Amino acid sequence: PTVLRDSTAADGTRKWLLDVGNGNAVECVFIPEENRGTLCISTQAGCALECAFCSTGRQGFSRNLTTGEIIGQLWWAKKALGDFRDAGSRETGRRIAEADFSPDRIISNVVLMGMGEPLVNFESVVAALHLMLDDNAYGLSRRRVTVSTSGILPAMDRLRDECPVALAVSLHAPNDALRDRLVPINRKYPLAELMATCRHYLDKAPRDFITFEYVMLDGVNDSEE
């Protein structure tokens, strides 16, 4: 990828703006913490879901990223951060991948939470996930790779069967009436069906929980009711 901008915040968070052609650019962000280093990557140029609070949705949808463009964000970040190291052997790489945290990795976690809805770009995303998990490629643990979705239920079922990794769901509302406004895909896949699909996903999930994401919007979804 071609880097259009490389910036580092005071807390060490590093953001790259990557050119993916035809006037499109996507963001990739590395977030360092005491016991982990998380890379947030994008899966689409733009997004078609039009969530009310999301700036990416207001940009409109251009196209899905290819598998190479998705995995290329991980490759670029590892290169920029000096995280390509000789694990010594496949067995050593496997043990690093299975560890809760290893000082041998700068990037210990990957989250598909950047621009786009990952499960709309299912084929390219799953192919990239397989490379992330492969001991002969990036050797990440399933528990440390997370796909975030607004709730594309058929694709959640496919992910469960084909490549179960950790899952995060963009919830943002406690009921259908409000979620229909904030996350329009809820009109097609309402909360009751979403929760049932989440419970089903846990049957094969690498963790025994699903993360629910909730952006607090003043006076919109922050009441006690």
Biotite code that builds the C-alpha atoms (Angstrom):
import biotite.structure as struc

atoms = struc.array([
    struc.Atom([0.000, 0.000, 0.000], chain_id="A", res_id=1, res_name="PRO", atom_name="CA", element="C"),
    struc.Atom([0.963, 3.615, -0.507], chain_id="A", res_id=2, res_name="THR", atom_name="CA", element="C"),
    struc.Atom([0.973, 5.654, 2.697], chain_id="A", res_id=3, res_name="VAL", atom_name="CA", element="C"),
    struc.Atom([-0.682, 9.046, 2.362], chain_id="A", res_id=4, res_name="LEU", atom_name="CA", element="C"),
    struc.Atom([-0.304, 10.017, 6.005], chain_id="A", res_id=5, res_name="ARG", atom_name="CA", element="C"),
    struc.Atom([1.489, 8.568, 9.039], chain_id="A", res_id=6, res_name="ASP", atom_name="CA", element="C"),
    struc.Atom([0.721, 10.195, 12.393], chain_id="A", res_id=7, res_name="SER", atom_name="CA", element="C"),
    struc.Atom([1.466, 9.320, 16.012], chain_id="A", res_id=8, res_name="THR", atom_name="CA", element="C"),
    struc.Atom([-0.494, 10.663, 18.993], chain_id="A", res_id=9, res_name="ALA", atom_name="CA", element="C"),
    struc.Atom([0.972, 11.548, 22.386], chain_id="A", res_id=10, res_name="ALA", atom_name="CA", element="C"),
    struc.Atom([-0.179, 8.215, 23.849], chain_id="A", res_id=11, res_name="ASP", atom_name="CA", element="C"),
    struc.Atom([1.626, 6.259, 21.127], chain_id="A", res_id=12, res_name="GLY", atom_name="CA", element="C"),
    struc.Atom([-1.427, 5.511, 18.999], chain_id="A", res_id=13, res_name="THR", atom_name="CA", element="C"),
    struc.Atom([-0.273, 5.436, 15.396], chain_id="A", res_id=14, res_name="ARG", atom_name="CA", element="C"),
    struc.Atom([-2.540, 5.971, 12.407], chain_id="A", res_id=15, res_name="LYS", atom_name="CA", element="C"),
    struc.Atom([-1.839, 5.334, 8.747], chain_id="A", res_id=16, res_name="TRP", atom_name="CA", element="C"),
    struc.Atom([-3.961, 6.589, 5.861], chain_id="A", res_id=17, res_name="LEU", atom_name="CA", element="C"),
    struc.Atom([-3.435, 4.163, 2.978], chain_id="A", res_id=18, res_name="LEU", atom_name="CA", element="C"),
    struc.Atom([-4.150, 4.800, -0.694], chain_id="A", res_id=19, res_name="ASP", atom_name="CA", element="C"),
    struc.Atom([-6.144, 1.960, -2.301], chain_id="A", res_id=20, res_name="VAL", atom_name="CA", element="C"),
    struc.Atom([-6.550, 3.592, -5.703], chain_id="A", res_id=21, res_name="GLY", atom_name="CA", element="C"),
    struc.Atom([-9.116, 5.616, -7.644], chain_id="A", res_id=22, res_name="ASN", atom_name="CA", element="C"),
    struc.Atom([-9.193, 8.327, -5.024], chain_id="A", res_id=23, res_name="GLY", atom_name="CA", element="C"),
    struc.Atom([-10.022, 5.915, -2.192], chain_id="A", res_id=24, res_name="ASN", atom_name="CA", element="C"),
    struc.Atom([-8.143, 5.742, 1.094], chain_id="A", res_id=25, res_name="ALA", atom_name="CA", element="C"),
    struc.Atom([-8.598, 3.635, 4.230], chain_id="A", res_id=26, res_name="VAL", atom_name="CA", element="C"),
    struc.Atom([-7.353, 3.968, 7.778], chain_id="A", res_id=27, res_name="GLU", atom_name="CA", element="C"),
    struc.Atom([-5.290, 1.512, 9.793], chain_id="A", res_id=28, res_name="CYS", atom_name="CA", element="C"),
    struc.Atom([-4.624, 2.244, 13.480], chain_id="A", res_id=29, res_name="VAL", atom_name="CA", element="C"),
    struc.Atom([-2.208, 0.717, 16.005], chain_id="A", res_id=30, res_name="PHE", atom_name="CA", element="C"),
    struc.Atom([-3.153, 1.129, 19.681], chain_id="A", res_id=31, res_name="ILE", atom_name="CA", element="C"),
    struc.Atom([-0.396, 0.244, 22.181], chain_id="A", res_id=32, res_name="PRO", atom_name="CA", element="C"),
    struc.Atom([-1.329, -0.780, 25.713], chain_id="A", res_id=33, res_name="GLU", atom_name="CA", element="C"),
    struc.Atom([0.612, -2.210, 28.634], chain_id="A", res_id=34, res_name="GLU", atom_name="CA", element="C"),
    struc.Atom([-0.276, -5.844, 27.960], chain_id="A", res_id=35, res_name="ASN", atom_name="CA", element="C"),
    struc.Atom([-1.259, -5.799, 24.305], chain_id="A", res_id=36, res_name="ARG", atom_name="CA", element="C"),
    struc.Atom([-0.848, -4.065, 20.991], chain_id="A", res_id=37, res_name="GLY", atom_name="CA", element="C"),
    struc.Atom([-4.012, -3.846, 18.907], chain_id="A", res_id=38, res_name="THR", atom_name="CA", element="C"),
    struc.Atom([-4.183, -3.159, 15.185], chain_id="A", res_id=39, res_name="LEU", atom_name="CA", element="C"),
    struc.Atom([-7.511, -1.916, 13.824], chain_id="A", res_id=40, res_name="CYS", atom_name="CA", element="C"),
    struc.Atom([-7.911, -2.519, 10.093], chain_id="A", res_id=41, res_name="ILE", atom_name="CA", element="C"),
    struc.Atom([-10.463, -1.611, 7.414], chain_id="A", res_id=42, res_name="SER", atom_name="CA", element="C"),
    struc.Atom([-12.363, -3.966, 5.110], chain_id="A", res_id=43, res_name="THR", atom_name="CA", element="C"),
    struc.Atom([-14.131, -1.596, 2.704], chain_id="A", res_id=44, res_name="GLN", atom_name="CA", element="C"),
    struc.Atom([-13.549, 1.775, 1.084], chain_id="A", res_id=45, res_name="ALA", atom_name="CA", element="C"),
    struc.Atom([-16.563, 3.543, 2.522], chain_id="A", res_id=46, res_name="GLY", atom_name="CA", element="C"),
    struc.Atom([-19.646, 1.754, 3.835], chain_id="A", res_id=47, res_name="CYS", atom_name="CA", element="C"),
    struc.Atom([-23.214, 1.276, 2.635], chain_id="A", res_id=48, res_name="ALA", atom_name="CA", element="C"),
    struc.Atom([-24.893, 0.656, 6.006], chain_id="A", res_id=49, res_name="LEU", atom_name="CA", element="C"),
    struc.Atom([-25.386, 4.363, 6.834], chain_id="A", res_id=50, res_name="GLU", atom_name="CA", element="C"),
    struc.Atom([-25.264, 4.137, 10.624], chain_id="A", res_id=51, res_name="CYS", atom_name="CA", element="C"),
    struc.Atom([-26.423, 7.517, 11.886], chain_id="A", res_id=52, res_name="ALA", atom_name="CA", element="C"),
    struc.Atom([-23.366, 8.345, 14.012], chain_id="A", res_id=53, res_name="PHE", atom_name="CA", element="C"),
    struc.Atom([-20.635, 7.000, 11.700], chain_id="A", res_id=54, res_name="CYS", atom_name="CA", element="C"),
    struc.Atom([-18.533, 9.317, 9.533], chain_id="A", res_id=55, res_name="SER", atom_name="CA", element="C"),
    struc.Atom([-17.588, 6.464, 7.173], chain_id="A", res_id=56, res_name="THR", atom_name="CA", element="C"),
    struc.Atom([-21.249, 5.868, 6.351], chain_id="A", res_id=57, res_name="GLY", atom_name="CA", element="C"),
    struc.Atom([-21.661, 9.515, 5.381], chain_id="A", res_id=58, res_name="ARG", atom_name="CA", element="C"),
    struc.Atom([-18.862, 9.116, 2.838], chain_id="A", res_id=59, res_name="GLN", atom_name="CA", element="C"),
    struc.Atom([-20.864, 6.551, 0.896], chain_id="A", res_id=60, res_name="GLY", atom_name="CA", element="C"),
    struc.Atom([-19.670, 3.188, -0.379], chain_id="A", res_id=61, res_name="PHE", atom_name="CA", element="C"),
    struc.Atom([-16.981, 2.813, -3.019], chain_id="A", res_id=62, res_name="SER", atom_name="CA", element="C"),
    struc.Atom([-15.938, -0.848, -3.029], chain_id="A", res_id=63, res_name="ARG", atom_name="CA", element="C"),
    struc.Atom([-14.887, -3.889, -1.048], chain_id="A", res_id=64, res_name="ASN", atom_name="CA", element="C"),
    struc.Atom([-11.201, -4.252, -0.300], chain_id="A", res_id=65, res_name="LEU", atom_name="CA", element="C"),
    struc.Atom([-9.441, -7.290, -1.716], chain_id="A", res_id=66, res_name="THR", atom_name="CA", element="C"),
    struc.Atom([-7.896, -9.930, 0.521], chain_id="A", res_id=67, res_name="THR", atom_name="CA", element="C"),
    struc.Atom([-4.492, -8.480, -0.338], chain_id="A", res_id=68, res_name="GLY", atom_name="CA", element="C"),
    struc.Atom([-5.576, -4.976, 0.663], chain_id="A", res_id=69, res_name="GLU", atom_name="CA", element="C"),
    struc.Atom([-6.926, -6.251, 3.983], chain_id="A", res_id=70, res_name="ILE", atom_name="CA", element="C"),
    struc.Atom([-3.928, -8.403, 4.914], chain_id="A", res_id=71, res_name="ILE", atom_name="CA", element="C"),
    struc.Atom([-1.660, -5.712, 3.475], chain_id="A", res_id=72, res_name="GLY", atom_name="CA", element="C"),
    struc.Atom([-2.639, -3.420, 6.345], chain_id="A", res_id=73, res_name="GLN", atom_name="CA", element="C"),
    struc.Atom([-1.306, -5.976, 8.822], chain_id="A", res_id=74, res_name="LEU", atom_name="CA", element="C"),
    struc.Atom([1.818, -6.465, 6.709], chain_id="A", res_id=75, res_name="TRP", atom_name="CA", element="C"),
    struc.Atom([2.433, -2.723, 6.512], chain_id="A", res_id=76, res_name="TRP", atom_name="CA", element="C"),
    struc.Atom([1.905, -2.137, 10.231], chain_id="A", res_id=77, res_name="ALA", atom_name="CA", element="C"),
    struc.Atom([4.239, -4.982, 11.188], chain_id="A", res_id=78, res_name="LYS", atom_name="CA", element="C"),
    struc.Atom([6.864, -3.615, 8.808], chain_id="A", res_id=79, res_name="LYS", atom_name="CA", element="C"),
    struc.Atom([6.502, -0.045, 10.073], chain_id="A", res_id=80, res_name="ALA", atom_name="CA", element="C"),
    struc.Atom([6.614, -1.145, 13.722], chain_id="A", res_id=81, res_name="LEU", atom_name="CA", element="C"),
    struc.Atom([9.518, -3.583, 13.294], chain_id="A", res_id=82, res_name="GLY", atom_name="CA", element="C"),
    struc.Atom([7.321, -6.539, 14.221], chain_id="A", res_id=83, res_name="ASP", atom_name="CA", element="C"),
    struc.Atom([8.613, -9.059, 11.683], chain_id="A", res_id=84, res_name="PHE", atom_name="CA", element="C"),
    struc.Atom([10.750, -11.434, 13.729], chain_id="A", res_id=85, res_name="ARG", atom_name="CA", element="C"),
    struc.Atom([12.054, -14.952, 13.332], chain_id="A", res_id=86, res_name="ASP", atom_name="CA", element="C"),
    struc.Atom([9.878, -17.078, 15.588], chain_id="A", res_id=87, res_name="ALA", atom_name="CA", element="C"),
    struc.Atom([12.545, -19.793, 15.439], chain_id="A", res_id=88, res_name="GLY", atom_name="CA", element="C"),
    struc.Atom([10.199, -22.589, 14.458], chain_id="A", res_id=89, res_name="SER", atom_name="CA", element="C"),
    struc.Atom([6.592, -23.330, 13.658], chain_id="A", res_id=90, res_name="ARG", atom_name="CA", element="C"),
    struc.Atom([6.157, -24.762, 17.165], chain_id="A", res_id=91, res_name="GLU", atom_name="CA", element="C"),
    struc.Atom([7.507, -21.572, 18.731], chain_id="A", res_id=92, res_name="THR", atom_name="CA", element="C"),
    struc.Atom([5.155, -19.541, 16.564], chain_id="A", res_id=93, res_name="GLY", atom_name="CA", element="C"),
    struc.Atom([2.230, -21.689, 17.666], chain_id="A", res_id=94, res_name="ARG", atom_name="CA", element="C"),
    struc.Atom([3.084, -21.203, 21.354], chain_id="A", res_id=95, res_name="ARG", atom_name="CA", element="C"),
    struc.Atom([3.340, -17.440, 20.865], chain_id="A", res_id=96, res_name="ILE", atom_name="CA", element="C"),
    struc.Atom([-0.037, -17.416, 19.109], chain_id="A", res_id=97, res_name="ALA", atom_name="CA", element="C"),
    struc.Atom([-1.696, -19.373, 21.914], chain_id="A", res_id=98, res_name="GLU", atom_name="CA", element="C"),
    struc.Atom([-0.252, -17.262, 24.725], chain_id="A", res_id=99, res_name="ALA", atom_name="CA", element="C"),
    struc.Atom([-2.468, -14.635, 26.367], chain_id="A", res_id=100, res_name="ASP", atom_name="CA", element="C"),
    struc.Atom([0.281, -12.126, 25.657], chain_id="A", res_id=101, res_name="PHE", atom_name="CA", element="C"),
    struc.Atom([3.808, -12.448, 24.323], chain_id="A", res_id=102, res_name="SER", atom_name="CA", element="C"),
    struc.Atom([6.570, -9.825, 24.451], chain_id="A", res_id=103, res_name="PRO", atom_name="CA", element="C"),
    struc.Atom([7.736, -11.359, 21.170], chain_id="A", res_id=104, res_name="ASP", atom_name="CA", element="C"),
    struc.Atom([4.897, -9.556, 19.403], chain_id="A", res_id=105, res_name="ARG", atom_name="CA", element="C"),
    struc.Atom([4.308, -5.843, 19.013], chain_id="A", res_id=106, res_name="ILE", atom_name="CA", element="C"),
    struc.Atom([0.926, -6.515, 17.366], chain_id="A", res_id=107, res_name="ILE", atom_name="CA", element="C"),
    struc.Atom([-0.786, -9.110, 19.560], chain_id="A", res_id=108, res_name="SER", atom_name="CA", element="C"),
    struc.Atom([-4.400, -8.397, 18.574], chain_id="A", res_id=109, res_name="ASN", atom_name="CA", element="C"),
    struc.Atom([-6.147, -7.550, 15.315], chain_id="A", res_id=110, res_name="VAL", atom_name="CA", element="C"),
    struc.Atom([-9.646, -6.088, 15.184], chain_id="A", res_id=111, res_name="VAL", atom_name="CA", element="C"),
    struc.Atom([-11.617, -5.647, 11.971], chain_id="A", res_id=112, res_name="LEU", atom_name="CA", element="C"),
    struc.Atom([-13.268, -2.473, 13.215], chain_id="A", res_id=113, res_name="MET", atom_name="CA", element="C"),
    struc.Atom([-11.995, 0.123, 10.767], chain_id="A", res_id=114, res_name="GLY", atom_name="CA", element="C"),
    struc.Atom([-13.820, 1.447, 7.726], chain_id="A", res_id=115, res_name="MET", atom_name="CA", element="C"),
    struc.Atom([-16.591, -0.759, 6.327], chain_id="A", res_id=116, res_name="GLY", atom_name="CA", element="C"),
    struc.Atom([-18.775, -3.678, 7.410], chain_id="A", res_id=117, res_name="GLU", atom_name="CA", element="C"),
    struc.Atom([-16.544, -6.782, 7.366], chain_id="A", res_id=118, res_name="PRO", atom_name="CA", element="C"),
    struc.Atom([-19.332, -9.310, 6.857], chain_id="A", res_id=119, res_name="LEU", atom_name="CA", element="C"),
    struc.Atom([-20.597, -7.584, 3.706], chain_id="A", res_id=120, res_name="VAL", atom_name="CA", element="C"),
    struc.Atom([-17.149, -8.336, 2.261], chain_id="A", res_id=121, res_name="ASN", atom_name="CA", element="C"),
    struc.Atom([-17.286, -11.911, 3.501], chain_id="A", res_id=122, res_name="PHE", atom_name="CA", element="C"),
    struc.Atom([-15.112, -13.838, 1.026], chain_id="A", res_id=123, res_name="GLU", atom_name="CA", element="C"),
    struc.Atom([-12.174, -11.424, 1.114], chain_id="A", res_id=124, res_name="SER", atom_name="CA", element="C"),
    struc.Atom([-12.387, -11.046, 4.884], chain_id="A", res_id=125, res_name="VAL", atom_name="CA", element="C"),
    struc.Atom([-12.410, -14.785, 5.584], chain_id="A", res_id=126, res_name="VAL", atom_name="CA", element="C"),
    struc.Atom([-9.479, -15.361, 3.240], chain_id="A", res_id=127, res_name="ALA", atom_name="CA", element="C"),
    struc.Atom([-7.561, -12.644, 5.115], chain_id="A", res_id=128, res_name="ALA", atom_name="CA", element="C"),
    struc.Atom([-8.535, -14.195, 8.461], chain_id="A", res_id=129, res_name="LEU", atom_name="CA", element="C"),
    struc.Atom([-7.124, -17.561, 7.404], chain_id="A", res_id=130, res_name="HIS", atom_name="CA", element="C"),
    struc.Atom([-3.794, -15.880, 6.629], chain_id="A", res_id=131, res_name="LEU", atom_name="CA", element="C"),
    struc.Atom([-3.786, -14.109, 9.986], chain_id="A", res_id=132, res_name="MET", atom_name="CA", element="C"),
    struc.Atom([-4.380, -17.405, 11.797], chain_id="A", res_id=133, res_name="LEU", atom_name="CA", element="C"),
    struc.Atom([-1.992, -19.573, 9.757], chain_id="A", res_id=134, res_name="ASP", atom_name="CA", element="C"),
    struc.Atom([1.118, -20.572, 11.741], chain_id="A", res_id=135, res_name="ASP", atom_name="CA", element="C"),
    struc.Atom([3.104, -20.314, 8.506], chain_id="A", res_id=136, res_name="ASN", atom_name="CA", element="C"),
    struc.Atom([1.879, -16.754, 7.904], chain_id="A", res_id=137, res_name="ALA", atom_name="CA", element="C"),
    struc.Atom([0.988, -14.384, 10.779], chain_id="A", res_id=138, res_name="TYR", atom_name="CA", element="C"),
    struc.Atom([0.217, -17.008, 13.436], chain_id="A", res_id=139, res_name="GLY", atom_name="CA", element="C"),
    struc.Atom([-2.351, -15.068, 15.443], chain_id="A", res_id=140, res_name="LEU", atom_name="CA", element="C"),
    struc.Atom([-4.680, -16.752, 17.918], chain_id="A", res_id=141, res_name="SER", atom_name="CA", element="C"),
    struc.Atom([-8.403, -16.956, 17.092], chain_id="A", res_id=142, res_name="ARG", atom_name="CA", element="C"),
    struc.Atom([-9.017, -15.428, 20.503], chain_id="A", res_id=143, res_name="ARG", atom_name="CA", element="C"),
    struc.Atom([-7.002, -12.365, 19.511], chain_id="A", res_id=144, res_name="ARG", atom_name="CA", element="C"),
    struc.Atom([-8.594, -11.690, 16.131], chain_id="A", res_id=145, res_name="VAL", atom_name="CA", element="C"),
    struc.Atom([-11.970, -9.947, 16.344], chain_id="A", res_id=146, res_name="THR", atom_name="CA", element="C"),
    struc.Atom([-14.529, -9.255, 13.631], chain_id="A", res_id=147, res_name="VAL", atom_name="CA", element="C"),
    struc.Atom([-16.913, -6.399, 14.379], chain_id="A", res_id=148, res_name="SER", atom_name="CA", element="C"),
    struc.Atom([-20.315, -6.420, 12.705], chain_id="A", res_id=149, res_name="THR", atom_name="CA", element="C"),
    struc.Atom([-23.499, -4.377, 12.734], chain_id="A", res_id=150, res_name="SER", atom_name="CA", element="C"),
    struc.Atom([-25.409, -7.647, 12.552], chain_id="A", res_id=151, res_name="GLY", atom_name="CA", element="C"),
    struc.Atom([-25.408, -9.322, 9.125], chain_id="A", res_id=152, res_name="ILE", atom_name="CA", element="C"),
    struc.Atom([-27.028, -12.495, 10.410], chain_id="A", res_id=153, res_name="LEU", atom_name="CA", element="C"),
    struc.Atom([-26.501, -14.955, 7.511], chain_id="A", res_id=154, res_name="PRO", atom_name="CA", element="C"),
    struc.Atom([-22.831, -13.969, 7.362], chain_id="A", res_id=155, res_name="ALA", atom_name="CA", element="C"),
    struc.Atom([-22.485, -14.372, 11.143], chain_id="A", res_id=156, res_name="MET", atom_name="CA", element="C"),
    struc.Atom([-23.691, -17.950, 10.752], chain_id="A", res_id=157, res_name="ASP", atom_name="CA", element="C"),
    struc.Atom([-21.219, -18.534, 7.918], chain_id="A", res_id=158, res_name="ARG", atom_name="CA", element="C"),
    struc.Atom([-18.363, -17.065, 9.945], chain_id="A", res_id=159, res_name="LEU", atom_name="CA", element="C"),
    struc.Atom([-19.242, -19.386, 12.817], chain_id="A", res_id=160, res_name="ARG", atom_name="CA", element="C"),
    struc.Atom([-18.976, -22.407, 10.520], chain_id="A", res_id=161, res_name="ASP", atom_name="CA", element="C"),
    struc.Atom([-16.059, -21.363, 8.301], chain_id="A", res_id=162, res_name="GLU", atom_name="CA", element="C"),
    struc.Atom([-13.697, -19.322, 10.469], chain_id="A", res_id=163, res_name="CYS", atom_name="CA", element="C"),
    struc.Atom([-14.903, -18.690, 14.026], chain_id="A", res_id=164, res_name="PRO", atom_name="CA", element="C"),
    struc.Atom([-12.915, -15.863, 15.593], chain_id="A", res_id=165, res_name="VAL", atom_name="CA", element="C"),
    struc.Atom([-13.789, -13.475, 18.399], chain_id="A", res_id=166, res_name="ALA", atom_name="CA", element="C"),
    struc.Atom([-16.903, -11.444, 17.624], chain_id="A", res_id=167, res_name="LEU", atom_name="CA", element="C"),
    struc.Atom([-18.004, -7.903, 18.448], chain_id="A", res_id=168, res_name="ALA", atom_name="CA", element="C"),
    struc.Atom([-21.477, -6.583, 17.656], chain_id="A", res_id=169, res_name="VAL", atom_name="CA", element="C"),
    struc.Atom([-22.249, -2.894, 17.141], chain_id="A", res_id=170, res_name="SER", atom_name="CA", element="C"),
    struc.Atom([-25.371, -2.587, 19.282], chain_id="A", res_id=171, res_name="LEU", atom_name="CA", element="C"),
    struc.Atom([-25.796, 1.124, 20.109], chain_id="A", res_id=172, res_name="HIS", atom_name="CA", element="C"),
    struc.Atom([-29.471, 0.891, 21.138], chain_id="A", res_id=173, res_name="ALA", atom_name="CA", element="C"),
    struc.Atom([-31.554, -1.138, 23.626], chain_id="A", res_id=174, res_name="PRO", atom_name="CA", element="C"),
    struc.Atom([-34.661, -1.549, 21.465], chain_id="A", res_id=175, res_name="ASN", atom_name="CA", element="C"),
    struc.Atom([-35.680, -1.947, 17.839], chain_id="A", res_id=176, res_name="ASP", atom_name="CA", element="C"),
    struc.Atom([-37.344, 1.459, 17.518], chain_id="A", res_id=177, res_name="ALA", atom_name="CA", element="C"),
    struc.Atom([-34.138, 3.316, 18.346], chain_id="A", res_id=178, res_name="LEU", atom_name="CA", element="C"),
    struc.Atom([-31.783, 0.863, 16.662], chain_id="A", res_id=179, res_name="ARG", atom_name="CA", element="C"),
    struc.Atom([-33.805, 1.138, 13.437], chain_id="A", res_id=180, res_name="ASP", atom_name="CA", element="C"),
    struc.Atom([-32.823, 4.818, 13.425], chain_id="A", res_id=181, res_name="ARG", atom_name="CA", element="C"),
    struc.Atom([-29.192, 4.475, 14.490], chain_id="A", res_id=182, res_name="LEU", atom_name="CA", element="C"),
    struc.Atom([-28.260, 1.213, 12.747], chain_id="A", res_id=183, res_name="VAL", atom_name="CA", element="C"),
    struc.Atom([-30.608, 0.843, 9.737], chain_id="A", res_id=184, res_name="PRO", atom_name="CA", element="C"),
    struc.Atom([-29.636, -2.799, 9.074], chain_id="A", res_id=185, res_name="ILE", atom_name="CA", element="C"),
    struc.Atom([-31.724, -3.513, 12.195], chain_id="A", res_id=186, res_name="ASN", atom_name="CA", element="C"),
    struc.Atom([-34.845, -3.060, 10.042], chain_id="A", res_id=187, res_name="ARG", atom_name="CA", element="C"),
    struc.Atom([-33.824, -6.218, 8.201], chain_id="A", res_id=188, res_name="LYS", atom_name="CA", element="C"),
    struc.Atom([-32.280, -8.090, 11.139], chain_id="A", res_id=189, res_name="TYR", atom_name="CA", element="C"),
    struc.Atom([-34.038, -6.972, 14.363], chain_id="A", res_id=190, res_name="PRO", atom_name="CA", element="C"),
    struc.Atom([-32.667, -7.402, 17.855], chain_id="A", res_id=191, res_name="LEU", atom_name="CA", element="C"),
    struc.Atom([-34.426, -10.651, 18.762], chain_id="A", res_id=192, res_name="ALA", atom_name="CA", element="C"),
    struc.Atom([-32.976, -12.365, 15.693], chain_id="A", res_id=193, res_name="GLU", atom_name="CA", element="C"),
    struc.Atom([-29.579, -10.776, 16.321], chain_id="A", res_id=194, res_name="LEU", atom_name="CA", element="C"),
    struc.Atom([-29.452, -12.060, 19.898], chain_id="A", res_id=195, res_name="MET", atom_name="CA", element="C"),
    struc.Atom([-30.451, -15.556, 18.787], chain_id="A", res_id=196, res_name="ALA", atom_name="CA", element="C"),
    struc.Atom([-27.685, -15.546, 16.183], chain_id="A", res_id=197, res_name="THR", atom_name="CA", element="C"),
    struc.Atom([-25.184, -14.378, 18.804], chain_id="A", res_id=198, res_name="CYS", atom_name="CA", element="C"),
    struc.Atom([-26.120, -17.239, 21.120], chain_id="A", res_id=199, res_name="ARG", atom_name="CA", element="C"),
    struc.Atom([-25.724, -19.669, 18.223], chain_id="A", res_id=200, res_name="HIS", atom_name="CA", element="C"),
    struc.Atom([-22.308, -18.192, 17.374], chain_id="A", res_id=201, res_name="TYR", atom_name="CA", element="C"),
    struc.Atom([-21.031, -18.919, 20.876], chain_id="A", res_id=202, res_name="LEU", atom_name="CA", element="C"),
    struc.Atom([-21.297, -22.660, 20.200], chain_id="A", res_id=203, res_name="ASP", atom_name="CA", element="C"),
    struc.Atom([-18.081, -22.465, 18.166], chain_id="A", res_id=204, res_name="LYS", atom_name="CA", element="C"),
    struc.Atom([-16.577, -19.148, 19.256], chain_id="A", res_id=205, res_name="ALA", atom_name="CA", element="C"),
    struc.Atom([-12.986, -19.176, 20.590], chain_id="A", res_id=206, res_name="PRO", atom_name="CA", element="C"),
    struc.Atom([-14.144, -17.096, 23.565], chain_id="A", res_id=207, res_name="ARG", atom_name="CA", element="C"),
    struc.Atom([-17.172, -17.699, 25.775], chain_id="A", res_id=208, res_name="ASP", atom_name="CA", element="C"),
    struc.Atom([-18.478, -14.174, 25.280], chain_id="A", res_id=209, res_name="PHE", atom_name="CA", element="C"),
    struc.Atom([-19.326, -11.658, 22.572], chain_id="A", res_id=210, res_name="ILE", atom_name="CA", element="C"),
    struc.Atom([-18.391, -7.998, 22.910], chain_id="A", res_id=211, res_name="THR", atom_name="CA", element="C"),
    struc.Atom([-21.225, -5.509, 22.437], chain_id="A", res_id=212, res_name="PHE", atom_name="CA", element="C"),
    struc.Atom([-20.203, -2.036, 21.282], chain_id="A", res_id=213, res_name="GLU", atom_name="CA", element="C"),
    struc.Atom([-22.310, 0.913, 22.376], chain_id="A", res_id=214, res_name="TYR", atom_name="CA", element="C"),
    struc.Atom([-21.549, 4.525, 21.452], chain_id="A", res_id=215, res_name="VAL", atom_name="CA", element="C"),
    struc.Atom([-23.154, 6.830, 24.008], chain_id="A", res_id=216, res_name="MET", atom_name="CA", element="C"),
    struc.Atom([-24.973, 9.682, 22.262], chain_id="A", res_id=217, res_name="LEU", atom_name="CA", element="C"),
    struc.Atom([-26.077, 12.499, 24.546], chain_id="A", res_id=218, res_name="ASP", atom_name="CA", element="C"),
    struc.Atom([-29.853, 12.593, 24.808], chain_id="A", res_id=219, res_name="GLY", atom_name="CA", element="C"),
    struc.Atom([-30.298, 9.826, 22.236], chain_id="A", res_id=220, res_name="VAL", atom_name="CA", element="C"),
    struc.Atom([-29.396, 6.413, 23.653], chain_id="A", res_id=221, res_name="ASN", atom_name="CA", element="C"),
    struc.Atom([-28.096, 7.214, 27.141], chain_id="A", res_id=222, res_name="ASP", atom_name="CA", element="C"),
    struc.Atom([-31.286, 7.167, 29.224], chain_id="A", res_id=223, res_name="SER", atom_name="CA", element="C"),
    struc.Atom([-31.892, 4.681, 32.036], chain_id="A", res_id=224, res_name="GLU", atom_name="CA", element="C"),
    struc.Atom([-34.922, 3.269, 30.237], chain_id="A", res_id=225, res_name="GLU", atom_name="CA", element="C"),
])
